Amino acid sequence: QVQLVESGGGLVQPGGSLRLSCAASGFTFSNVWMYWVRQAPGKGLEWTSGINPGGGSTYYADSVKGRFTISRDNAKNTLYLQMNSLKSEDTGVYYCSKSVIDWGQGTQGTVSS
């Protein structure tokens, strides 16, 4: 079955960085689009970024463009999200998603001084 396991969240000060990982199994990772979606406290889901199966095309929400970088390692079946210049409004639970159909359990990222 499809399994997506996120890691790498934590507490960081404004302006800091976090690198999230998502280990995928149970499907052919290199064949599917992957996404990072977040949910801020008390708010709905917000799509942040997406990447095509080969990794050559990436897409970002305006709120994270220039600060976040999505990438993937198809040999390791792993998706990444490098988050730089973090702001308090980036606080939330970050989920990786396979084709917006399957989801991981999420990892908490908190930006606070």
C-alpha positions as a Markdown table, in Angstrom:
| # | Residue | x | y | z |
|---|---|---|---|---|
| 1 | Gln | 0.0 | 0.0 | 0.0 |
| 2 | Val | 1.0 | 3.6 | -0.5 |
| 3 | Gln | 3.1 | 5.0 | 2.4 |
| 4 | Leu | 4.3 | 8.5 | 2.7 |
| 5 | Val | 6.4 | 9.4 | 5.8 |
| 6 | Glu | 7.4 | 13.0 | 6.4 |
| 7 | Ser | 10.2 | 14.1 | 8.6 |
| 8 | Gly | 12.4 | 17.2 | 9.3 |
| 9 | Gly | 10.0 | 19.5 | 11.0 |
| 10 | Gly | 10.9 | 21.4 | 14.1 |
| 11 | Leu | 11.1 | 24.8 | 15.8 |
| 12 | Val | 13.1 | 27.5 | 14.0 |
| 13 | Gln | 13.5 | 31.3 | 14.4 |
| 14 | Pro | 12.2 | 33.7 | 11.8 |
| 15 | Gly | 14.7 | 33.9 | 9.0 |
| 16 | Gly | 15.9 | 30.3 | 9.6 |
| 17 | Ser | 15.7 | 27.2 | 7.5 |
| 18 | Leu | 14.2 | 23.7 | 7.6 |
| 19 | Arg | 14.5 | 20.8 | 5.2 |
| 20 | Leu | 11.6 | 18.4 | 5.1 |
| 21 | Ser | 11.8 | 14.9 | 3.7 |
| 22 | Cys | 9.1 | 12.5 | 2.6 |
| 23 | Ala | 10.0 | 8.8 | 2.2 |
| 24 | Ala | 7.7 | 7.1 | -0.3 |
| 25 | Ser | 6.9 | 3.4 | -0.7 |
| 26 | Gly | 4.2 | 1.1 | -2.2 |
| 27 | Phe | 4.1 | 2.7 | -5.6 |
| 28 | Thr | 6.4 | 3.7 | -8.5 |
| 29 | Phe | 7.6 | 7.0 | -7.2 |
| 30 | Ser | 9.3 | 8.1 | -10.4 |
| 31 | Asn | 6.0 | 7.9 | -12.3 |
| 32 | Val | 4.0 | 10.4 | -10.3 |
| 33 | Trp | 3.6 | 14.1 | -9.5 |
| 34 | Met | 4.4 | 15.0 | -5.9 |
| 35 | Tyr | 3.3 | 17.9 | -3.8 |
| 36 | Trp | 3.8 | 19.6 | -0.5 |
| 37 | Val | 0.7 | 21.0 | 1.2 |
| 38 | Arg | 0.5 | 22.7 | 4.5 |
| 39 | Gln | -2.1 | 23.6 | 7.1 |
| 40 | Ala | -1.7 | 26.6 | 9.4 |
| 41 | Pro | -3.3 | 26.5 | 12.8 |
| 42 | Gly | -7.0 | 27.1 | 12.4 |
| 43 | Lys | -6.9 | 27.3 | 8.7 |
| 44 | Gly | -7.5 | 25.1 | 5.7 |
| 45 | Leu | -5.0 | 23.3 | 3.5 |
| 46 | Glu | -2.7 | 25.4 | 1.3 |
| 47 | Trp | -0.8 | 24.0 | -1.6 |
| 48 | Thr | 2.8 | 25.2 | -1.6 |
| 49 | Ser | 4.7 | 23.3 | -4.3 |
| 50 | Gly | 4.6 | 20.6 | -6.9 |
| 51 | Ile | 7.2 | 18.7 | -8.9 |
| 52 | Asn | 6.8 | 16.5 | -12.1 |
| 53 | Pro | 7.9 | 12.9 | -12.2 |
| 54 | Gly | 11.3 | 13.6 | -13.6 |
| 55 | Gly | 12.0 | 16.5 | -11.3 |
| 56 | Gly | 12.6 | 18.9 | -14.2 |
| 57 | Ser | 9.5 | 21.1 | -13.6 |
| 58 | Thr | 8.6 | 22.7 | -10.3 |
| 59 | Tyr | 5.7 | 25.0 | -9.3 |
| 60 | Tyr | 5.2 | 27.2 | -6.3 |
| 61 | Ala | 2.5 | 29.2 | -4.6 |
| 62 | Asp | 3.2 | 32.9 | -4.6 |
| 63 | Ser | 3.5 | 32.8 | -0.8 |
| 64 | Val | 6.6 | 30.6 | -0.9 |
| 65 | Lys | 8.1 | 31.4 | -4.3 |
| 66 | Gly | 11.8 | 32.3 | -4.0 |
| 67 | Arg | 12.1 | 30.9 | -0.5 |
| 68 | Phe | 11.1 | 27.2 | -0.8 |
| 69 | Thr | 12.6 | 24.6 | -3.1 |
| 70 | Ile | 10.9 | 21.3 | -3.9 |
| 71 | Ser | 13.1 | 18.5 | -5.2 |
| 72 | Arg | 13.1 | 14.7 | -5.4 |
| 73 | Asp | 15.5 | 11.8 | -5.6 |
| 74 | Asn | 13.8 | 9.1 | -7.6 |
| 75 | Ala | 16.6 | 6.6 | -6.8 |
| 76 | Lys | 15.8 | 7.0 | -3.1 |
| 77 | Asn | 12.1 | 7.4 | -3.5 |
| 78 | Thr | 12.3 | 10.6 | -1.5 |
| 79 | Leu | 10.7 | 14.0 | -1.8 |
| 80 | Tyr | 12.3 | 17.1 | -0.3 |
| 81 | Leu | 11.3 | 20.7 | 0.6 |
| 82 | Gln | 14.0 | 23.1 | 1.4 |
| 83 | Met | 12.5 | 26.1 | 3.3 |
| 84 | Asn | 14.6 | 29.2 | 3.7 |
| 85 | Ser | 13.9 | 32.7 | 5.0 |
| 86 | Leu | 11.1 | 31.3 | 7.1 |
| 87 | Lys | 8.4 | 33.6 | 8.5 |
| 88 | Ser | 5.9 | 33.1 | 11.3 |
| 89 | Glu | 3.1 | 32.6 | 8.8 |
| 90 | Asp | 5.0 | 29.5 | 7.5 |
| 91 | Thr | 4.1 | 27.7 | 10.7 |
| 92 | Gly | 1.9 | 24.7 | 10.2 |
| 93 | Val | 1.7 | 21.0 | 9.5 |
| 94 | Tyr | 3.4 | 20.0 | 6.2 |
| 95 | Tyr | 2.1 | 17.1 | 4.3 |
| 96 | Cys | 3.5 | 15.4 | 1.2 |
| 97 | Ser | 1.0 | 14.1 | -1.3 |
| 98 | Lys | 1.1 | 11.7 | -4.2 |
| 99 | Ser | -0.9 | 13.1 | -7.0 |
| 100 | Val | -3.2 | 14.9 | -4.5 |
| 101 | Ile | -4.7 | 11.5 | -3.7 |
| 102 | Asp | -2.6 | 9.9 | -1.0 |
| 103 | Trp | -1.2 | 11.8 | 2.0 |
| 104 | Gly | 1.4 | 11.4 | 4.7 |
| 105 | Gln | 0.8 | 12.0 | 8.4 |
| 106 | Gly | 2.5 | 15.4 | 8.3 |
| 107 | Thr | 5.4 | 17.0 | 10.1 |
| 108 | Gln | 5.0 | 20.1 | 12.2 |
| 109 | Gly | 7.1 | 23.2 | 11.4 |
| 110 | Thr | 7.0 | 26.1 | 13.8 |
| 111 | Val | 8.6 | 29.5 | 13.1 |
| 112 | Ser | 8.9 | 31.5 | 16.3 |
| 113 | Ser | 11.3 | 33.6 | 18.2 |
